Amino acid sequence: MTAPGVDEGVRPKRVVVERRLHPVTPFRRAWAPVAVVVGWAAHDPNQAQEQLTRLTTTTLLIVLAVVVSAASLYGFLSWWFTHFAVTDSELRIRTGLLFRRTAHIRLQRLQAVDITRPLLARIAGVAKLRLDVVGADKKDELAFLGESEARALRAELLARAAGFAPETAHEVGEAPAHELLRVPPRELAVALILTGATWGALAAALVVPPFLWLATHSVWTVLATGVPLLGAAGASSAGRFVGEYDWTVGESPDGLRIDHGLLDRTHETVPPGRVQTVRIVEPLLWRRRGWVRVELDVAGSANSVLVPVAPRALAEAVIARVLPGTEVPATAALSRPPRRAGRCLPLWWRGYGIAVTDTVFVARHGLLRRSVALVPHAKVQSVRLTQGPWKRLWRLADVHVDTGAGKTVTARLRDAQEAAELLHGQAERSRTGRRDARSDQWMA
């Protein structure tokens, strides 16, 4: 029996429950006041040293106690005044101790929900939830949550973004994933050794500092130049190995899942329908082994690597899951520019090529480091033709294809008539492609 005055078709309003972050969060936020003191000391080390020498042991202990107490109080209050809640239409995050900030994240505009576990967070059993939202330049995050709570919240947000009712979203759970690819650590290490950027950065770090010492005899100049170069060499080799260690790609209804990291584990999602461009990169020293690297342009997301290294056939199988119905054209199927293009770009013109299939626009560039870009017709936002005076003289033109990720793929040095036909044909393919495109909604 229905209570008097209650309409059977009206759902009772769901009670919104605000929650706090994990109790370990204050320890993370307590570093802010300490960082201010360290920054002041680093800004003027001489003055900081003079001030420290004037302090007695008792005064120094008192100052240390005040700083630790202030840091602890700041961490606790910032945690206490941070709340989040999932409503019928949005994720609401309230933060701020003195100045309040409330972020309203519409669930329909969620681009990806990633879980990150830095080394210390893994030890403490917590995780960071990072939220990619369409049109937002910066990711919002919830740091930190318990690992089980983070996974449950991620599953609920994905289910809500897929259109499940609020009453049942939390019961859906995390969708199962089927593993498509796993990069062995040995293969990753060999690939980094065979990368030209690794050796280039290392050579610069070893050669430049001695020349600077001979020219200036200044230790500070050598350090100011050598340390960043060594850092760049480490980032291009050891840093990439640590970040891309145990790279795993799995397929699930909410998109492709990527897990990686030796010290800091990251769980990312590539949302279906959001990929704007896929790039197949083939360095010179990888070709004998048949290895390639696959990179992505995803609208509103920082995800940029799909596969760090893999045999070409296996990488193309993964690309087929990202761009359904797409086959990567063979190198022989790509159309090169006319021979007169060598008047504009000697030798390197041979590295350019294009192909147009039923699903994607394909452009290649590079001789030593080949890169093949695939743009789905439905993701093309605009098409432009450019032709400078020298190219006009040789009846050549460039066709630029702009995507929703703010990136451009260019077919360079094409015959002028071919470029004009390509311009109009691609505009029509993009229009029909958007009309027939699959839904971007997760789990659709």
C-alpha positions as CSV (number, residue, x, y, z in Angstrom):
1,M,0.0,0.0,0.0
2,T,1.3,3.4,-0.9
3,A,1.4,6.0,1.8
4,P,-1.0,9.0,1.3
5,G,0.5,11.8,-0.7
6,V,3.4,9.7,-2.1
7,D,3.6,9.2,-5.8
8,E,4.7,5.7,-6.8
9,G,6.7,7.0,-9.8
10,V,8.8,9.4,-7.7
11,R,12.0,7.9,-6.3
12,P,13.0,8.9,-2.8
13,K,15.9,11.3,-2.7
14,R,19.1,9.6,-2.0
15,V,20.9,10.7,1.1
16,V,24.3,12.1,0.3
17,V,27.0,11.0,2.8
18,E,30.2,12.9,3.0
19,R,33.4,11.0,3.7
20,R,36.9,11.8,4.7
21,L,40.2,10.6,3.3
22,H,42.3,7.9,5.0
23,P,43.7,8.9,8.4
24,V,47.3,8.5,7.0
25,T,46.7,11.6,4.9
26,P,47.7,14.2,7.5
27,F,51.3,12.8,7.5
28,R,51.5,13.5,3.8
29,R,50.1,17.1,4.1
30,A,52.2,17.9,7.2
31,W,55.2,18.4,4.9
32,A,54.0,21.7,3.6
33,P,55.2,23.9,6.5
34,V,58.5,22.0,6.6
35,A,58.9,22.6,2.9
36,V,58.5,26.3,3.5
37,V,61.3,26.3,6.0
38,V,63.6,24.3,3.7
39,G,62.8,26.6,0.8
40,W,63.7,29.6,2.8
41,A,67.0,28.0,3.8
42,A,67.8,27.0,0.2
43,H,67.0,30.5,-1.1
44,D,69.7,32.1,1.1
45,P,71.9,29.4,2.6
46,N,74.5,31.8,4.0
47,Q,71.9,33.7,6.0
48,A,70.3,30.4,7.1
49,Q,73.7,29.2,8.3
50,E,74.4,32.4,10.2
51,Q,71.0,32.2,12.0
52,L,71.6,28.6,13.0
53,T,75.0,29.3,14.5
54,R,73.5,32.0,16.7
55,L,70.9,29.6,18.2
56,T,71.7,27.7,21.3
57,T,70.8,24.0,21.7
58,T,67.7,24.8,23.8
59,T,66.5,27.4,21.3
60,L,67.1,25.1,18.4
61,L,65.0,22.3,20.1
62,I,62.2,24.8,20.8
63,V,62.2,25.9,17.2
64,L,62.2,22.3,16.0
65,A,59.3,21.5,18.4
66,V,57.3,24.5,17.1
67,V,57.9,23.6,13.4
68,V,56.9,19.9,14.1
69,S,53.8,21.0,16.0
70,A,52.8,23.5,13.4
71,A,53.3,20.9,10.6
72,S,51.2,18.3,12.5
73,L,48.4,20.8,13.2
74,Y,48.4,21.9,9.6
75,G,48.2,18.3,8.3
76,F,45.4,17.4,10.7
77,L,43.3,20.4,10.0
78,S,43.7,20.1,6.2
79,W,42.6,16.5,6.5
80,W,39.7,17.3,8.8
81,F,38.3,20.0,6.5
82,T,38.5,17.8,3.4
83,H,35.4,15.9,2.4
84,F,34.1,14.1,-0.7
85,A,30.7,12.7,-1.6
86,V,29.1,11.0,-4.6
87,T,25.7,12.5,-5.4
88,D,23.2,11.5,-8.1
89,S,25.0,13.4,-10.8
90,E,28.4,14.4,-9.5
91,L,31.5,13.8,-7.3
92,R,31.8,16.6,-4.9
93,I,35.2,17.4,-3.2
94,R,35.4,20.1,-0.5
95,T,38.8,21.3,0.5
96,G,40.5,24.3,2.1
97,L,41.4,25.4,5.6
98,L,41.2,29.2,5.3
99,F,39.9,29.5,1.7
100,R,37.2,26.9,0.9
101,R,37.1,25.2,-2.5
102,T,34.4,22.9,-3.7
103,A,34.9,20.9,-6.9
104,H,31.8,19.6,-8.7
105,I,32.8,16.8,-11.1
106,R,30.0,15.7,-13.3
107,L,30.0,12.0,-13.6
108,Q,29.0,12.1,-17.3
109,R,32.2,14.1,-18.1
110,L,34.6,11.7,-16.4
111,Q,37.3,10.8,-18.8
112,A,39.3,8.3,-16.8
113,V,39.6,7.2,-13.2
114,D,43.2,6.1,-12.4
115,I,44.7,4.6,-9.2
116,T,48.2,5.5,-8.3
117,R,50.2,3.9,-5.5
118,P,53.6,5.5,-4.7
119,L,56.1,3.4,-2.8
120,L,55.4,4.9,0.7
121,A,51.6,4.6,0.0
122,R,52.0,1.0,-0.9
123,I,53.8,0.4,2.4
124,A,50.9,2.2,4.3
125,G,48.3,0.3,2.3
126,V,46.7,3.4,0.7
127,A,46.2,4.7,-2.8
128,K,45.6,7.9,-4.7
129,L,42.5,8.3,-7.0
130,R,43.1,10.6,-10.0
131,L,40.2,11.9,-12.0
132,D,40.4,12.9,-15.7
133,V,37.5,15.2,-16.7
134,V,36.7,16.4,-20.2
135,G,37.7,20.0,-20.6
136,A,39.8,20.2,-17.4
137,D,43.5,21.1,-17.7
138,K,44.4,19.6,-14.3
139,K,43.4,16.3,-12.8
140,D,41.5,16.3,-9.5
141,E,42.6,13.7,-7.0
142,L,41.6,12.0,-3.8
143,A,44.8,11.3,-1.8
144,F,44.8,9.1,0.1
145,L,42.2,6.3,0.3
146,G,42.5,2.8,1.5
147,E,43.3,0.4,-1.4
148,S,40.0,-1.4,-1.1
149,E,38.0,1.8,-0.8
150,A,39.8,3.3,-3.8
151,R,39.0,0.3,-6.0
152,A,35.4,0.3,-4.8
153,L,35.0,4.0,-5.4
154,R,36.6,3.7,-8.8
155,A,34.2,0.9,-9.8
156,E,31.2,2.9,-8.6
157,L,32.3,6.0,-10.5
158,L,32.8,4.0,-13.7
159,A,29.5,2.3,-13.3
160,R,27.8,5.7,-12.7
161,A,29.5,7.2,-15.8
162,A,28.2,4.2,-17.8
163,G,24.6,5.1,-16.9
164,F,23.9,2.6,-14.0
165,A,21.4,3.9,-11.4
166,P,22.8,5.3,-8.2
167,E,21.1,2.5,-6.2
168,T,22.9,-0.3,-8.1
169,A,26.2,1.4,-9.1
170,H,28.0,0.4,-6.0
171,E,26.9,-3.3,-6.5
172,V,28.3,-3.5,-10.0
173,G,31.9,-3.8,-8.8
174,E,35.1,-3.6,-10.9
175,A,34.6,-5.1,-14.3
176,P,36.9,-8.1,-15.1
177,A,39.9,-7.6,-17.3
178,H,41.4,-9.8,-19.9
179,E,45.2,-9.5,-20.3
180,L,46.3,-8.6,-23.8
181,L,50.0,-7.9,-23.3
182,R,52.8,-7.9,-20.7
183,V,56.2,-6.4,-21.4
184,P,59.1,-8.6,-19.9
185,P,61.6,-6.6,-17.9
186,R,64.5,-7.9,-20.0
187,E,62.9,-6.8,-23.2
188,L,62.2,-3.4,-21.8
189,A,65.9,-3.0,-20.7
190,V,67.2,-4.1,-24.1
191,A,64.9,-1.7,-25.8
192,L,66.1,1.3,-23.7
193,I,69.7,0.4,-24.4
194,L,68.9,0.4,-28.1
195,T,67.2,3.8,-27.9
196,G,69.2,6.7,-29.4
197,A,67.9,9.2,-26.8
198,T,69.5,7.2,-24.0
199,W,73.0,7.3,-25.6
200,G,72.6,10.9,-26.7
201,A,71.8,12.1,-23.2
202,L,74.6,10.0,-21.7
203,A,77.2,11.2,-24.3
204,A,76.2,14.9,-23.6
205,A,76.6,14.3,-19.8
206,L,80.1,12.9,-20.3
207,V,81.4,15.2,-23.0
208,V,80.0,18.7,-22.2
209,P,81.3,19.1,-18.5
210,P,85.0,18.5,-19.4
211,F,84.8,21.1,-22.2
212,L,83.2,23.6,-19.9
213,W,85.9,23.0,-17.3
214,L,88.6,23.7,-19.9
215,A,86.8,26.8,-21.1
216,T,85.8,28.4,-17.8
217,H,87.7,26.6,-14.9
218,S,84.5,27.1,-12.9
219,V,83.2,24.3,-10.7
220,W,79.8,25.9,-10.4
221,T,79.4,26.2,-14.2
222,V,80.3,22.5,-14.6
223,L,77.9,21.4,-11.9
224,A,75.1,23.7,-13.1
225,T,75.4,22.1,-16.6
226,G,76.5,18.5,-15.7
227,V,73.9,17.7,-13.1
228,P,70.9,18.4,-15.3
229,L,72.5,16.5,-18.1
230,L,73.1,13.5,-15.8
231,G,69.5,13.8,-14.7
232,A,68.3,13.8,-18.2
233,A,70.4,10.7,-19.0
234,G,69.0,8.9,-15.9
235,A,65.4,9.9,-16.8
236,S,65.8,8.5,-20.3
237,S,67.1,5.2,-19.2
238,A,66.8,4.2,-15.5
239,G,63.8,6.5,-15.0
240,R,61.9,5.0,-17.9
241,F,62.7,1.5,-16.8
242,V,61.4,2.1,-13.3
243,G,58.3,3.8,-14.6
244,E,57.5,1.3,-17.4
245,Y,58.5,-1.9,-15.4
246,D,56.0,-4.8,-15.6
247,W,53.8,-2.9,-18.1
248,T,50.6,-4.8,-18.5
249,V,47.7,-4.0,-20.9
250,G,44.3,-5.6,-20.2
251,E,40.9,-5.2,-21.8
252,S,37.7,-4.6,-19.8
253,P,34.2,-3.2,-20.5
254,D,35.3,0.2,-19.2
255,G,38.3,0.5,-21.5
256,L,41.9,-0.7,-21.8
257,R,43.6,-0.9,-18.4
258,I,47.3,-0.2,-18.0
259,D,49.3,-1.2,-14.9
260,H,53.0,-0.4,-14.6
261,G,55.7,0.8,-12.2
262,L,58.5,-0.8,-10.1
263,L,58.4,1.6,-7.1
264,D,55.2,3.6,-7.8
265,R,52.4,1.4,-9.2
266,T,49.9,3.1,-11.5
267,H,46.6,1.7,-12.6
268,E,45.3,3.8,-15.7
269,T,42.4,3.5,-18.0
270,V,42.2,4.3,-21.7
271,P,38.5,5.2,-22.2
272,P,36.9,3.7,-25.3
273,G,36.0,6.3,-28.0
274,R,38.3,9.0,-26.5
275,V,41.5,8.1,-28.4
276,Q,42.2,10.8,-30.9
277,T,45.5,9.5,-32.4
278,V,47.6,6.4,-32.3
279,R,51.3,6.6,-33.1
280,I,53.5,3.6,-34.0
281,V,57.1,4.6,-33.3
282,E,60.0,2.5,-34.7
283,P,63.5,3.6,-33.7
284,L,66.3,2.6,-36.0
285,L,68.0,0.0,-33.7
286,W,64.7,-1.7,-33.0
287,R,63.9,-2.7,-36.6
288,R,66.0,-5.8,-36.7
289,R,64.1,-7.2,-33.7
290,G,60.7,-6.1,-35.2
291,W,59.9,-3.9,-32.1
292,V,57.7,-0.8,-32.0
293,R,56.4,1.6,-29.4
294,V,52.7,2.7,-29.4
295,E,51.8,6.2,-28.1
296,L,48.3,7.8,-27.8
297,D,46.7,11.2,-27.9
298,V,43.6,11.1,-25.6
299,A,41.4,14.1,-25.4
300,G,41.7,15.7,-21.9
301,S,44.0,13.0,-20.6
302,A,47.7,12.7,-19.8
303,N,47.8,9.1,-21.0
304,S,50.4,9.0,-23.7
305,V,51.9,5.5,-23.9
306,L,49.9,2.4,-24.7
307,V,52.8,-0.1,-25.3
308,P,56.4,0.9,-24.4
309,V,57.9,-1.9,-26.5
310,A,56.5,-5.0,-28.2
311,P,56.7,-7.0,-31.5
312,R,54.9,-5.3,-34.3
313,A,52.2,-8.0,-34.7
314,L,51.3,-8.0,-31.0
315,A,51.3,-4.1,-30.9
316,E,48.9,-4.0,-33.9
317,A,46.6,-6.5,-32.2
318,V,46.4,-4.1,-29.2
319,I,45.7,-1.2,-31.6
320,A,42.9,-3.1,-33.1
321,R,41.2,-3.2,-29.6
322,V,41.7,0.6,-29.3
323,L,40.5,1.4,-32.8
324,P,38.0,-1.4,-33.7
325,G,37.9,-2.4,-37.4
326,T,41.3,-0.7,-38.1
327,E,44.2,-2.4,-39.8
328,V,47.6,-0.8,-39.9
329,P,48.7,-0.4,-43.5
330,A,51.9,-2.0,-44.5
331,T,54.9,0.2,-45.3
332,A,54.6,-0.6,-49.0
333,A,51.0,0.5,-49.0
334,L,51.9,4.1,-48.0
335,S,52.0,6.6,-50.9
336,R,55.3,8.6,-51.0
337,P,55.5,12.3,-52.1
338,P,56.5,12.9,-55.7
339,R,60.2,12.9,-56.5
340,R,60.3,16.7,-56.9
341,A,59.6,17.0,-53.2
342,G,63.4,16.4,-52.9
343,R,63.9,20.0,-54.0
344,C,62.2,21.2,-50.8
345,L,63.6,18.6,-48.4
346,P,66.5,16.6,-49.8
347,L,66.8,12.9,-48.7
348,W,64.4,13.3,-45.8
349,W,61.4,13.5,-48.2
350,R,61.6,9.7,-48.6
351,G,60.5,9.3,-45.0
352,Y,57.1,10.8,-45.6
353,G,54.0,8.8,-46.7
354,I,50.2,8.7,-46.4
355,A,47.3,6.3,-46.7
356,V,43.6,6.6,-46.2
357,T,41.5,3.6,-45.2
358,D,37.8,3.3,-44.4
359,T,38.4,4.1,-40.8
360,V,41.6,6.1,-40.4
361,F,43.8,8.8,-41.9
362,V,47.5,7.5,-41.9
363,A,50.6,9.7,-42.1
364,R,54.2,8.6,-41.7
365,H,57.4,10.7,-41.2
366,G,61.0,10.0,-40.3
367,L,63.9,8.0,-41.7
368,L,65.9,7.1,-38.7
369,R,63.0,7.2,-36.2
370,R,59.9,6.3,-38.1
371,S,56.5,7.3,-36.7
372,V,53.2,6.3,-38.2
373,A,50.1,8.3,-37.0
374,L,46.6,6.9,-37.3
375,V,43.7,9.3,-36.9
376,P,40.1,7.9,-36.9
377,H,38.0,9.9,-39.3
378,A,35.4,10.6,-36.6
379,K,38.1,12.3,-34.4
380,V,39.1,14.9,-37.1
381,Q,38.1,18.4,-36.0
382,S,39.4,20.4,-38.9
383,V,41.5,19.9,-42.1
384,R,43.8,22.6,-43.5
385,L,46.0,23.0,-46.6
386,T,49.1,25.1,-46.5
387,Q,51.5,26.0,-49.3
388,G,54.5,28.4,-49.1
389,P,56.1,30.1,-52.1
390,W,58.8,27.5,-52.6
391,K,56.3,24.6,-52.4
392,R,53.9,26.5,-54.7
393,L,56.8,26.7,-57.3
394,W,57.1,22.9,-57.2
395,R,53.3,22.3,-57.1
396,L,53.5,20.8,-53.6
397,A,51.4,21.4,-50.5
398,D,50.9,20.1,-46.9
399,V,47.6,18.8,-45.5
400,H,47.1,19.3,-41.7
401,V,44.6,17.2,-39.8
402,D,43.7,18.6,-36.4
403,T,42.3,16.3,-33.6
404,G,40.3,16.9,-30.5
405,A,43.4,16.5,-28.3
406,G,44.9,19.7,-29.7
407,K,47.4,17.8,-31.8
408,T,48.0,17.9,-35.6
409,V,49.0,15.1,-38.0
410,T,50.4,16.4,-41.3
411,A,50.7,14.8,-44.7
412,R,53.8,16.7,-46.0
413,L,55.0,17.4,-49.5
414,R,52.0,16.1,-51.4
415,D,51.3,17.0,-55.0
416,A,49.1,20.2,-55.0
417,Q,46.2,18.6,-56.9
418,E,46.4,15.5,-54.7
419,A,46.4,17.7,-51.6
420,A,43.3,19.5,-52.7
421,E,41.5,16.3,-53.3
422,L,42.7,14.9,-50.0
423,L,41.4,18.1,-48.2
424,H,37.9,17.8,-49.5
425,G,37.8,14.0,-49.3
426,Q,38.9,14.0,-45.6
427,A,36.3,16.7,-44.7
428,E,33.6,14.4,-46.1
429,R,35.0,11.3,-44.4
430,S,35.2,13.1,-41.0
431,R,31.5,14.2,-41.4
432,T,30.2,10.7,-42.1
433,G,32.6,9.2,-39.5
434,R,31.2,11.3,-36.7
435,R,27.7,10.3,-37.7
436,D,28.5,6.6,-37.7
437,A,30.9,6.7,-34.6
438,R,30.3,4.3,-31.7
439,S,29.1,5.7,-28.4
440,D,31.8,7.1,-26.1
441,Q,30.0,6.0,-23.1
442,W,31.8,3.4,-20.9
443,M,30.5,-0.2,-20.9
444,A,28.2,0.7,-23.8
